[in-house]
Amino acid sequence: MNSDLLTVSEVARILRVDDTTVRRWVKQGALEAVVLPHVNARQAYRIKRATLDRVLGSINVQ
């Protein structure tokens, strides 16, 4: 697995929010994610580390 791509759970843990919150942000377009092919009902996402770094950087600036 490429360490530049983070799972929803990893991002949620870093941001200290629930997985559902991260998924909502992705669906709303607030957080850019890579959509993986899936066979289950739930959409599979990966978030680029660079995207998360930008989000964290914008939080620290405020």
C-alpha positions as CSV (number, residue, x, y, z in Angstrom):
1,M,0.0,0.0,0.0
2,N,1.3,3.4,-0.9
3,S,1.9,5.5,2.3
4,D,0.8,8.6,0.3
5,L,-2.7,7.4,0.4
6,L,-4.6,7.2,3.7
7,T,-7.7,5.3,4.6
8,V,-10.8,7.1,5.9
9,S,-10.1,5.6,9.3
10,E,-6.5,6.9,9.3
11,V,-7.7,10.4,8.4
12,A,-10.5,10.3,11.0
13,R,-7.9,9.3,13.7
14,I,-5.6,12.2,12.7
15,L,-8.3,14.8,12.6
16,R,-10.0,13.3,15.7
17,V,-13.4,12.9,14.1
18,D,-15.6,9.9,13.3
19,D,-15.2,8.0,10.0
20,T,-18.7,9.1,9.0
21,T,-17.6,12.7,9.2
22,V,-14.7,12.1,6.9
23,R,-17.0,10.3,4.4
24,R,-19.5,13.2,4.6
25,W,-16.7,15.7,3.9
26,V,-15.6,13.7,0.8
27,K,-19.2,13.4,-0.5
28,Q,-19.7,17.2,0.0
29,G,-16.5,18.0,-1.8
30,A,-14.8,19.5,1.2
31,L,-12.1,16.8,1.2
32,E,-10.6,15.5,-2.0
33,A,-10.4,11.8,-2.2
34,V,-9.6,9.0,-4.6
35,V,-12.6,6.7,-5.2
36,L,-11.6,3.0,-5.4
37,P,-13.5,0.4,-7.3
38,H,-15.7,-1.5,-4.8
39,V,-18.1,-4.4,-4.6
40,N,-19.7,-3.6,-1.3
41,A,-22.5,-1.1,-0.7
42,R,-20.1,1.4,0.9
43,Q,-17.9,3.5,-1.3
44,A,-14.2,3.1,-0.7
45,Y,-12.0,6.2,-0.5
46,R,-8.3,7.1,-0.1
47,I,-7.2,10.5,0.8
48,K,-3.8,11.8,-0.4
49,R,-1.4,12.7,2.4
50,A,-0.8,16.1,0.6
51,T,-4.5,16.8,0.7
52,L,-4.6,16.2,4.4
53,D,-1.4,18.3,5.0
54,R,-3.2,21.2,3.2
55,V,-6.2,20.8,5.4
56,L,-4.1,20.7,8.5
57,G,-2.1,23.7,7.3
58,S,-5.3,25.8,6.8
59,I,-6.5,24.9,10.3
60,N,-3.2,26.0,11.8
61,V,-3.3,29.4,10.0
62,Q,-6.6,30.4,11.5
